Amino acid sequence: MNYNSDTLYKLMILYMLKSAAEPLTLLQISTFFVEKEYTDFLKIQGHVKALEDQ
């Protein structure tokens, strides 16, 4: 399968939310991605918003 980065980030966010023992905040999700240097806060914020809208 060939996913673009937007799809991978959304899948990772959904997996994090599903696997977490308690609800995660946007800050917790963003911190993970920024600390791992996957992407920046604004892109993750956009992906979370897109997932909320869907």
MMTF fields as JSON, N, C-alpha, C and O atoms, coordinates in Angstrom:
{
  "mmtfVersion": "1.0.0",
  "mmtfProducer": "UNKNOWN",
  "numBonds": 215,
  "numAtoms": 216,
  "numGroups": 54,
  "numChains": 1,
  "numModels": 1,
  "chainsPerModel": [1],
  "groupsPerChain": [54],
  "chainIdList": ["A"],
  "bondAtomList": [4, 2, 8, 6, 12, 10, 16, 14, 20, 18, 24, 22, 28, 26, 32, 30, 36, 34, 40, 38, 44, 42, 48, 46, 52, 50, 56, 54, 60, 58, 64, 62, 68, 66, 72, 70, 76, 74, 80, 78, 84, 82, 88, 86, 92, 90, 96, 94, 100, 98, 104, 102, 108, 106, 112, 110, 116, 114, 120, 118, 124, 122, 128, 126, 132, 130, 136, 134, 140, 138, 144, 142, 148, 146, 152, 150, 156, 154, 160, 158, 164, 162, 168, 166, 172, 170, 176, 174, 180, 178, 184, 182, 188, 186, 192, 190, 196, 194, 200, 198, 204, 202, 208, 206, 212, 210],
  "bondOrderList": [1, 1, 1, 1, 1, 1, 1, 1, 1, 1, 1, 1, 1, 1, 1, 1, 1, 1, 1, 1, 1, 1, 1, 1, 1, 1, 1, 1, 1, 1, 1, 1, 1, 1, 1, 1, 1, 1, 1, 1, 1, 1, 1, 1, 1, 1, 1, 1, 1, 1, 1, 1, 1],
  "groupList": [{"groupName": "MET", "atomNameList": ["N", "CA", "C", "O"], "elementList": ["N", "C", "C", "O"], "formalChargeList": [0, 0, 0, 0], "bondAtomList": [1, 0, 2, 1, 3, 2], "bondOrderList": [1, 1, 2], "singleLetterCode": "M", "chemCompType": "L-PEPTIDE LINKING"}, {"groupName": "ASN", "atomNameList": ["N", "CA", "C", "O"], "elementList": ["N", "C", "C", "O"], "formalChargeList": [0, 0, 0, 0], "bondAtomList": [1, 0, 2, 1, 3, 2], "bondOrderList": [1, 1, 2], "singleLetterCode": "N", "chemCompType": "L-PEPTIDE LINKING"}, {"groupName": "TYR", "atomNameList": ["N", "CA", "C", "O"], "elementList": ["N", "C", "C", "O"], "formalChargeList": [0, 0, 0, 0], "bondAtomList": [1, 0, 2, 1, 3, 2], "bondOrderList": [1, 1, 2], "singleLetterCode": "Y", "chemCompType": "L-PEPTIDE LINKING"}, {"groupName": "SER", "atomNameList": ["N", "CA", "C", "O"], "elementList": ["N", "C", "C", "O"], "formalChargeList": [0, 0, 0, 0], "bondAtomList": [1, 0, 2, 1, 3, 2], "bondOrderList": [1, 1, 2], "singleLetterCode": "S", "chemCompType": "L-PEPTIDE LINKING"}, {"groupName": "ASP", "atomNameList": ["N", "CA", "C", "O"], "elementList": ["N", "C", "C", "O"], "formalChargeList": [0, 0, 0, 0], "bondAtomList": [1, 0, 2, 1, 3, 2], "bondOrderList": [1, 1, 2], "singleLetterCode": "D", "chemCompType": "L-PEPTIDE LINKING"}, {"groupName": "THR", "atomNameList": ["N", "CA", "C", "O"], "elementList": ["N", "C", "C", "O"], "formalChargeList": [0, 0, 0, 0], "bondAtomList": [1, 0, 2, 1, 3, 2], "bondOrderList": [1, 1, 2], "singleLetterCode": "T", "chemCompType": "L-PEPTIDE LINKING"}, {"groupName": "LEU", "atomNameList": ["N", "CA", "C", "O"], "elementList": ["N", "C", "C", "O"], "formalChargeList": [0, 0, 0, 0], "bondAtomList": [1, 0, 2, 1, 3, 2], "bondOrderList": [1, 1, 2], "singleLetterCode": "L", "chemCompType": "L-PEPTIDE LINKING"}, {"groupName": "LYS", "atomNameList": ["N", "CA", "C", "O"], "elementList": ["N", "C", "C", "O"], "formalChargeList": [0, 0, 0, 0], "bondAtomList": [1, 0, 2, 1, 3, 2], "bondOrderList": [1, 1, 2], "singleLetterCode": "K", "chemCompType": "L-PEPTIDE LINKING"}, {"groupName": "ILE", "atomNameList": ["N", "CA", "C", "O"], "elementList": ["N", "C", "C", "O"], "formalChargeList": [0, 0, 0, 0], "bondAtomList": [1, 0, 2, 1, 3, 2], "bondOrderList": [1, 1, 2], "singleLetterCode": "I", "chemCompType": "L-PEPTIDE LINKING"}, {"groupName": "ALA", "atomNameList": ["N", "CA", "C", "O"], "elementList": ["N", "C", "C", "O"], "formalChargeList": [0, 0, 0, 0], "bondAtomList": [1, 0, 2, 1, 3, 2], "bondOrderList": [1, 1, 2], "singleLetterCode": "A", "chemCompType": "L-PEPTIDE LINKING"}, {"groupName": "GLU", "atomNameList": ["N", "CA", "C", "O"], "elementList": ["N", "C", "C", "O"], "formalChargeList": [0, 0, 0, 0], "bondAtomList": [1, 0, 2, 1, 3, 2], "bondOrderList": [1, 1, 2], "singleLetterCode": "E", "chemCompType": "L-PEPTIDE LINKING"}, {"groupName": "PRO", "atomNameList": ["N", "CA", "C", "O"], "elementList": ["N", "C", "C", "O"], "formalChargeList": [0, 0, 0, 0], "bondAtomList": [1, 0, 2, 1, 3, 2], "bondOrderList": [1, 1, 2], "singleLetterCode": "P", "chemCompType": "L-PEPTIDE LINKING"}, {"groupName": "GLN", "atomNameList": ["N", "CA", "C", "O"], "elementList": ["N", "C", "C", "O"], "formalChargeList": [0, 0, 0, 0], "bondAtomList": [1, 0, 2, 1, 3, 2], "bondOrderList": [1, 1, 2], "singleLetterCode": "Q", "chemCompType": "L-PEPTIDE LINKING"}, {"groupName": "PHE", "atomNameList": ["N", "CA", "C", "O"], "elementList": ["N", "C", "C", "O"], "formalChargeList": [0, 0, 0, 0], "bondAtomList": [1, 0, 2, 1, 3, 2], "bondOrderList": [1, 1, 2], "singleLetterCode": "F", "chemCompType": "L-PEPTIDE LINKING"}, {"groupName": "VAL", "atomNameList": ["N", "CA", "C", "O"], "elementList": ["N", "C", "C", "O"], "formalChargeList": [0, 0, 0, 0], "bondAtomList": [1, 0, 2, 1, 3, 2], "bondOrderList": [1, 1, 2], "singleLetterCode": "V", "chemCompType": "L-PEPTIDE LINKING"}, {"groupName": "GLY", "atomNameList": ["N", "CA", "C", "O"], "elementList": ["N", "C", "C", "O"], "formalChargeList": [0, 0, 0, 0], "bondAtomList": [1, 0, 2, 1, 3, 2], "bondOrderList": [1, 1, 2], "singleLetterCode": "G", "chemCompType": "PEPTIDE LINKING"}, {"groupName": "HIS", "atomNameList": ["N", "CA", "C", "O"], "elementList": ["N", "C", "C", "O"], "formalChargeList": [0, 0, 0, 0], "bondAtomList": [1, 0, 2, 1, 3, 2], "bondOrderList": [1, 1, 2], "singleLetterCode": "H", "chemCompType": "L-PEPTIDE LINKING"}],
  "groupTypeList": [0, 1, 2, 1, 3, 4, 5, 6, 2, 7, 6, 0, 8, 6, 2, 0, 6, 7, 3, 9, 9, 10, 11, 6, 5, 6, 6, 12, 8, 3, 5, 13, 13, 14, 10, 7, 10, 2, 5, 4, 13, 6, 7, 8, 12, 15, 16, 14, 7, 9, 6, 10, 4, 12],
  "groupIdList": [1, 2, 3, 4, 5, 6, 7, 8, 9, 10, 11, 12, 13, 14, 15, 16, 17, 18, 19, 20, 21, 22, 23, 24, 25, 26, 27, 28, 29, 30, 31, 32, 33, 34, 35, 36, 37, 38, 39, 40, 41, 42, 43, 44, 45, 46, 47, 48, 49, 50, 51, 52, 53, 54],
  "secStructList": [7, 7, 7, 7, 2, 2, 2, 2, 2, 2, 2, 2, 2, 2, 2, 2, 2, 2, 2, 7, 1, 1, 7, 7, 7, 2, 2, 2, 2, 2, 2, 2, 2, 2, 2, 6, 6, 1, 1, 7, 2, 2, 2, 2, 2, 2, 2, 2, 2, 2, 2, 2, 2, 7],
  "xCoordList": [0.831, 0.0, 0.87, 1.943, 0.386, 1.118, 0.227, -0.733, 0.55, -0.212, 0.57, 1.8, -0.163, 0.534, 0.694, 0.071, 1.506, 1.805, 0.568, 0.458, -0.356, -1.577, -2.368, -2.851, -2.496, -3.229, -2.518, -3.166, -1.202, -0.445, -0.589, -0.755, -0.527, -0.686, -2.068, -2.202, -3.089, -4.45, -4.589, -5.216, -4.016, -4.063, -3.319, -3.768, -2.189, -1.43, -2.213, -2.214, -2.872, -3.68, -4.816, -5.057, -5.511, -6.612, -6.122, -6.786, -4.969, -4.407, -4.053, -4.313, -3.462, -3.125, -4.378, -4.386, -5.432, -6.678, -7.309, -7.846, -7.243, -7.818, -7.025, -7.606, -5.715, -4.842, -4.666, -4.241, -4.982, -4.76, -5.713, -6.871, -5.209, -6.022, -7.025, -8.06, -6.716, -7.612, -7.608, -6.717, -8.582, -8.634, -7.361, -6.793, -6.929, -5.742, -6.144, -7.15, -5.351, -5.587, -4.834, -3.956, -5.196, -4.486, -3.016, -2.144, -2.74, -1.358, -0.565, 0.586, -1.165, -0.474, -0.18, 0.911, -1.146, -0.954, 0.117, 1.019, 0.015, 0.969, 2.381, 3.343, 2.51, 3.82, 4.509, 5.708, 3.759, 4.324, 4.921, 6.072, 4.162, 4.614, 5.771, 6.689, 5.726, 6.783, 8.071, 9.148, 7.987, 9.187, 9.878, 11.106, 9.095, 9.664, 10.113, 10.67, 9.858, 10.2, 9.531, 10.108, 8.293, 7.53, 6.956, 6.986, 6.433, 5.818, 5.664, 6.108, 5.039, 4.905, 3.486, 2.571, 3.344, 2.085, 0.918, -0.169, 1.131, 0.027, -0.511, -1.72, 0.364, -0.099, -0.908, -1.951, -0.435, -1.171, -2.513, -3.526, -2.522, -3.777, -4.769, -5.957, -4.289, -5.144, -5.674, -6.833, -4.833, -5.272, -6.311, -7.284, -6.108, -7.091, -8.415, -9.473, -8.366, -9.586, -10.295, -11.518, -9.526, -10.127, -10.794, -11.865, -10.165, -10.76, -12.037, -13.008, -12.037, -13.244, -14.384, -15.534, -14.055, -15.075, -15.644, -16.807, -14.807, -15.265, -16.153, -16.651],
  "yCoordList": [-1.184, 0.0, 1.24, 1.276, 2.235, 3.487, 4.597, 5.01, 5.077, 6.149, 7.443, 7.447, 8.546, 9.821, 10.179, 9.55, 11.166, 11.484, 11.935, 11.644, 12.633, 13.065, 11.863, 11.863, 10.853, 9.651, 8.93, 8.463, 8.835, 8.17, 8.899, 8.26, 10.229, 10.984, 10.756, 10.582, 10.755, 10.526, 9.127, 8.95, 8.135, 6.773, 6.662, 5.972, 7.34, 7.321, 7.99, 7.501, 9.092, 9.777, 8.872, 8.738, 8.254, 7.365, 6.188, 5.782, 5.636, 4.527, 4.972, 4.251, 6.159, 6.69, 6.839, 6.469, 7.383, 7.593, 6.272, 6.153, 5.288, 3.975, 3.251, 2.572, 3.392, 2.643, 3.286, 2.62, 4.549, 5.271, 4.783, 4.463, 4.736, 4.314, 5.393, 5.097, 6.633, 7.752, 8.705, 8.629, 9.597, 10.531, 11.376, 11.777, 11.636, 12.449, 13.851, 14.046, 14.814, 16.193, 16.455, 15.688, 17.544, 17.954, 18.208, 17.894, 18.769, 19.034, 17.735, 17.664, 16.715, 15.437, 14.793, 14.268, 14.84, 14.262, 15.044, 14.457, 16.351, 17.201, 17.041, 16.988, 16.964, 16.806, 15.542, 15.554, 14.458, 13.213, 13.419, 13.053, 13.991, 14.165, 15.156, 14.951, 16.222, 17.233, 16.703, 16.922, 16.008, 15.468, 14.422, 14.325, 13.649, 12.641, 13.252, 12.567, 14.559, 15.317, 14.744, 14.749, 14.247, 13.761, 14.923, 14.923, 15.914, 17.073, 18.171, 18.013, 19.28, 20.392, 20.457, 19.766, 21.313, 21.425, 21.809, 21.244, 22.752, 23.237, 22.152, 22.069, 21.33, 20.25, 19.226, 18.766, 18.871, 17.905, 18.489, 17.79, 19.751, 20.408, 20.331, 20.086, 20.538, 20.439, 19.036, 18.856, 18.036, 16.642, 16.26, 15.571, 16.705, 16.424, 17.09, 16.482, 18.32, 19.042, 18.315, 18.179, 17.845, 17.12, 15.828, 15.463, 15.148, 13.922, 14.232, 13.478, 15.331, 15.741, 16.046, 15.68, 16.709, 17.077, 15.859, 15.848, 14.835, 13.638, 12.835, 11.782],
  "zCoordList": [0.0, 0.0, 0.0, 0.602, -0.679, -0.749, -0.204, -0.855, 0.997, 1.634, 1.539, 1.579, 1.41, 1.504, 2.977, 3.833, 3.283, 4.683, 5.458, 6.649, 4.817, 5.508, 6.014, 7.146, 5.182, 5.568, 6.707, 7.644, 6.638, 7.703, 9.03, 10.07, 9.01, 10.251, 10.842, 12.053, 10.008, 10.504, 11.08, 12.125, 10.419, 10.947, 12.278, 13.193, 12.375, 13.629, 14.755, 15.885, 14.456, 15.469, 15.926, 17.126, 14.987, 15.358, 16.184, 17.137, 15.831, 16.593, 18.012, 18.975, 18.136, 19.463, 20.317, 21.49, 19.722, 20.467, 20.886, 21.987, 20.007, 20.307, 21.388, 22.235, 21.363, 22.263, 23.635, 24.579, 23.753, 25.007, 26.092, 25.827, 27.297, 28.44, 28.837, 29.433, 28.508, 28.811, 27.623, 26.776, 27.547, 26.409, 26.315, 27.33, 25.093, 24.85, 24.424, 23.742, 24.834, 24.412, 23.105, 22.71, 22.453, 21.249, 21.563, 20.752, 22.723, 23.117, 23.264, 22.834, 23.862, 24.017, 22.661, 22.436, 21.78, 20.442, 19.688, 19.091, 19.719, 19.007, 19.557, 18.79, 20.87, 21.489, 20.994, 20.718, 20.881, 20.378, 18.986, 18.748, 18.081, 16.704, 16.586, 15.793, 17.371, 17.314, 17.936, 17.382, 19.076, 19.716, 18.847, 18.841, 18.119, 17.223, 15.895, 15.037, 15.743, 14.536, 13.28, 12.192, 13.462, 12.31, 11.514, 10.283, 12.229, 11.59, 12.633, 13.77, 12.256, 13.192, 13.775, 13.327, 14.788, 15.524, 14.621, 14.742, 13.727, 12.894, 11.963, 11.746, 11.418, 10.544, 11.33, 10.864, 12.513, 13.331, 13.755, 13.75, 14.116, 14.482, 13.326, 13.539, 12.115, 10.929, 10.721, 10.348, 10.958, 10.796, 11.846, 11.538, 13.08, 14.13, 13.798, 13.955, 13.344, 12.955, 11.822, 11.839, 10.829, 9.71, 10.184, 9.699, 11.121, 11.657, 12.442, 12.371, 13.186, 13.91, 12.941, 13.185, 11.856, 10.861, 10.134, 9.732, 9.972, 9.264, 10.171, 9.773]
}
